[in-house]
Amino acid sequence: MATEPIMAPAGEQNAFSTHTFHVRVTFGSSAIASYRSKDATIARTGAGTYEVTLPKAYREIVGFSWGFKDATGATLNLVISDESTLTTTGVVTLAARVAAGTDTDPASGDKLYLSLTVSCDVLNDSFAG
């Protein structure tokens, strides 16, 4: 029997056992007015800081993307400020920051579109460079 090459395209992920959570957040005045997500929750913990709680603990974050739809207000960057409890409680802390580095609440009416891809597969450790 001859060995045939696999003629299928590469998978859409380059990490094993990933799950992507999508969260859409609408901000109010110094608060989250509403959010939409199937399995993740998000809560404001302070000025410009937010905790995303996933349904279980994960080993690592393998992807993070976001975008703001500004109603008004400052241009913000979203950063992962703490992922130390991801492996125990499934919580990731995010911070919305202005260019100067200050955590700042989005303006009322702003919307955040967030995608967070996580994995709990130890096989991903073999991809270290």
C-alpha atoms as a printed R data frame, in Angstrom:
    type eleno elety resid chain resno       x      y      z
1   ATOM     1    CA   MET     A     1   0.000  0.000  0.000
2   ATOM     2    CA   ALA     A     2   1.430  3.357 -1.032
3   ATOM     3    CA   THR     A     3   1.586  6.243  1.366
4   ATOM     4    CA   GLU     A     4  -0.577  9.092  0.088
5   ATOM     5    CA   PRO     A     5  -0.187 12.723  1.186
6   ATOM     6    CA   ILE     A     6  -3.028 14.266  3.110
7   ATOM     7    CA   MET     A     7  -4.853 16.487  0.649
8   ATOM     8    CA   ALA     A     8  -6.854 18.440  3.207
9   ATOM     9    CA   PRO     A     9  -6.062 22.052  4.048
10  ATOM    10    CA   ALA     A    10  -4.519 22.946  7.377
11  ATOM    11    CA   GLY     A    11  -6.964 23.437 10.249
12  ATOM    12    CA   GLU     A    12  -8.246 26.871 11.115
13  ATOM    13    CA   GLN     A    13  -6.398 26.866 14.447
14  ATOM    14    CA   ASN     A    14  -2.714 26.385 15.197
15  ATOM    15    CA   ALA     A    15  -3.371 25.467 18.840
16  ATOM    16    CA   PHE     A    16  -5.073 22.374 20.239
17  ATOM    17    CA   SER     A    17  -8.508 22.308 21.888
18  ATOM    18    CA   THR     A    18  -9.362 25.994 21.691
19  ATOM    19    CA   HIS     A    19 -12.599 27.717 22.591
20  ATOM    20    CA   THR     A    20 -13.419 31.280 21.585
21  ATOM    21    CA   PHE     A    21 -15.713 33.407 23.713
22  ATOM    22    CA   HIS     A    22 -17.358 36.439 22.131
23  ATOM    23    CA   VAL     A    23 -18.720 39.235 24.312
24  ATOM    24    CA   ARG     A    24 -20.501 42.393 23.181
25  ATOM    25    CA   VAL     A    25 -20.676 45.076 25.873
26  ATOM    26    CA   THR     A    26 -22.678 48.316 25.891
27  ATOM    27    CA   PHE     A    27 -21.462 50.853 28.425
28  ATOM    28    CA   GLY     A    28 -23.502 53.244 30.518
29  ATOM    29    CA   SER     A    29 -22.286 56.028 32.768
30  ATOM    30    CA   SER     A    30 -19.426 54.402 34.762
31  ATOM    31    CA   ALA     A    31 -21.126 51.030 34.393
32  ATOM    32    CA   ILE     A    32 -21.876 48.193 32.033
33  ATOM    33    CA   ALA     A    33 -25.396 48.842 30.766
34  ATOM    34    CA   SER     A    34 -25.691 45.401 29.147
35  ATOM    35    CA   TYR     A    35 -23.655 42.607 27.618
36  ATOM    36    CA   ARG     A    36 -24.320 39.645 25.351
37  ATOM    37    CA   SER     A    37 -22.394 36.388 25.614
38  ATOM    38    CA   LYS     A    38 -23.394 32.749 25.634
39  ATOM    39    CA   ASP     A    39 -21.032 31.459 28.327
40  ATOM    40    CA   ALA     A    40 -18.808 34.290 29.591
41  ATOM    41    CA   THR     A    41 -19.771 37.110 31.961
42  ATOM    42    CA   ILE     A    42 -18.189 40.535 32.372
43  ATOM    43    CA   ALA     A    43 -18.321 42.898 35.339
44  ATOM    44    CA   ARG     A    44 -16.824 46.318 36.084
45  ATOM    45    CA   THR     A    45 -14.436 46.157 39.057
46  ATOM    46    CA   GLY     A    46 -13.191 49.749 39.044
47  ATOM    47    CA   ALA     A    47 -12.584 52.708 36.756
48  ATOM    48    CA   GLY     A    48 -11.721 51.165 33.398
49  ATOM    49    CA   THR     A    49 -11.189 47.646 34.786
50  ATOM    50    CA   TYR     A    50 -13.316 44.614 34.019
51  ATOM    51    CA   GLU     A    51 -13.329 40.941 34.953
52  ATOM    52    CA   VAL     A    52 -14.316 38.412 32.327
53  ATOM    53    CA   THR     A    53 -15.394 35.146 33.948
54  ATOM    54    CA   LEU     A    54 -15.317 32.032 31.800
55  ATOM    55    CA   PRO     A    55 -17.355 28.915 32.646
56  ATOM    56    CA   LYS     A    56 -14.271 26.971 33.794
57  ATOM    57    CA   ALA     A    57 -10.549 27.320 34.325
58  ATOM    58    CA   TYR     A    58  -8.281 27.268 31.266
59  ATOM    59    CA   ARG     A    59  -4.550 26.708 30.889
60  ATOM    60    CA   GLU     A    60  -3.769 29.702 28.681
61  ATOM    61    CA   ILE     A    61  -5.008 32.498 26.453
62  ATOM    62    CA   VAL     A    62  -4.114 31.797 22.826
63  ATOM    63    CA   GLY     A    63  -5.951 34.693 21.183
64  ATOM    64    CA   PHE     A    64  -7.327 38.116 22.091
65  ATOM    65    CA   SER     A    65  -8.980 40.677 19.860
66  ATOM    66    CA   TRP     A    66 -11.277 43.604 20.448
67  ATOM    67    CA   GLY     A    67 -12.786 46.697 18.940
68  ATOM    68    CA   PHE     A    68 -14.629 49.722 20.309
69  ATOM    69    CA   LYS     A    69 -17.522 51.459 18.616
70  ATOM    70    CA   ASP     A    70 -17.199 54.928 20.086
71  ATOM    71    CA   ALA     A    71 -20.329 56.927 20.813
72  ATOM    72    CA   THR     A    72 -18.184 59.775 22.131
73  ATOM    73    CA   GLY     A    73 -15.202 60.070 24.413
74  ATOM    74    CA   ALA     A    74 -11.524 59.196 24.459
75  ATOM    75    CA   THR     A    75  -9.806 56.658 22.236
76  ATOM    76    CA   LEU     A    76  -9.165 53.584 24.373
77  ATOM    77    CA   ASN     A    77  -6.932 50.539 24.167
78  ATOM    78    CA   LEU     A    78  -7.976 47.302 25.829
79  ATOM    79    CA   VAL     A    79  -5.244 45.269 27.547
80  ATOM    80    CA   ILE     A    80  -5.119 42.061 29.540
81  ATOM    81    CA   SER     A    81  -3.965 43.387 32.887
82  ATOM    82    CA   ASP     A    82  -4.115 40.092 34.832
83  ATOM    83    CA   GLU     A    83  -4.521 36.475 33.783
84  ATOM    84    CA   SER     A    84  -3.096 34.882 36.942
85  ATOM    85    CA   THR     A    85  -6.439 33.363 37.999
86  ATOM    86    CA   LEU     A    86  -7.347 31.957 34.552
87  ATOM    87    CA   THR     A    87  -5.909 28.566 35.522
88  ATOM    88    CA   THR     A    88  -7.823 28.359 38.814
89  ATOM    89    CA   THR     A    89 -11.083 30.302 38.438
90  ATOM    90    CA   GLY     A    90 -11.356 31.141 34.738
91  ATOM    91    CA   VAL     A    91 -11.136 34.900 35.367
92  ATOM    92    CA   VAL     A    92  -9.246 37.370 33.152
93  ATOM    93    CA   THR     A    93  -8.931 41.045 34.101
94  ATOM    94    CA   LEU     A    94  -9.014 43.644 31.323
95  ATOM    95    CA   ALA     A    95  -8.243 47.355 31.445
96  ATOM    96    CA   ALA     A    96  -9.456 50.099 29.107
97  ATOM    97    CA   ARG     A    97  -6.622 52.624 28.894
98  ATOM    98    CA   VAL     A    98  -6.042 55.971 27.266
99  ATOM    99    CA   ALA     A    99  -2.711 56.597 25.484
100 ATOM   100    CA   ALA     A   100  -1.168 57.988 28.693
101 ATOM   101    CA   GLY     A   101  -1.760 54.609 30.395
102 ATOM   102    CA   THR     A   102  -4.606 55.591 32.746
103 ATOM   103    CA   ASP     A   103  -7.465 53.121 33.183
104 ATOM   104    CA   THR     A   104 -10.582 54.948 31.984
105 ATOM   105    CA   ASP     A   105 -14.245 54.016 31.671
106 ATOM   106    CA   PRO     A   106 -15.645 54.056 28.148
107 ATOM   107    CA   ALA     A   107 -18.249 56.744 27.480
108 ATOM   108    CA   SER     A   108 -21.935 56.018 27.847
109 ATOM   109    CA   GLY     A   109 -23.148 54.409 24.643
110 ATOM   110    CA   ASP     A   110 -19.737 53.001 23.651
111 ATOM   111    CA   LYS     A   111 -19.740 49.343 22.606
112 ATOM   112    CA   LEU     A   112 -16.975 46.795 23.004
113 ATOM   113    CA   TYR     A   113 -16.686 43.750 20.768
114 ATOM   114    CA   LEU     A   114 -14.398 41.217 22.473
115 ATOM   115    CA   SER     A   115 -13.090 37.810 21.396
116 ATOM   116    CA   LEU     A   116 -11.021 35.733 23.800
117 ATOM   117    CA   THR     A   117  -9.630 32.362 22.690
118 ATOM   118    CA   VAL     A   118  -8.445 29.974 25.387
119 ATOM   119    CA   SER     A   119  -7.171 26.419 25.643
120 ATOM   120    CA   CYS     A   120  -6.661 23.843 28.368
121 ATOM   121    CA   ASP     A   121  -4.590 21.392 26.299
122 ATOM   122    CA   VAL     A   122  -1.031 20.701 27.518
123 ATOM   123    CA   LEU     A   123  -0.020 19.736 23.965
124 ATOM   124    CA   ASN     A   124   0.239 23.473 23.186
125 ATOM   125    CA   ASP     A   125   3.320 23.599 25.442
126 ATOM   126    CA   SER     A   126   5.270 21.739 22.750
127 ATOM   127    CA   PHE     A   127   4.973 24.767 20.422
128 ATOM   128    CA   ALA     A   128   7.336 26.949 22.475
129 ATOM   129    CA   GLY     A   129  10.033 28.575 20.381
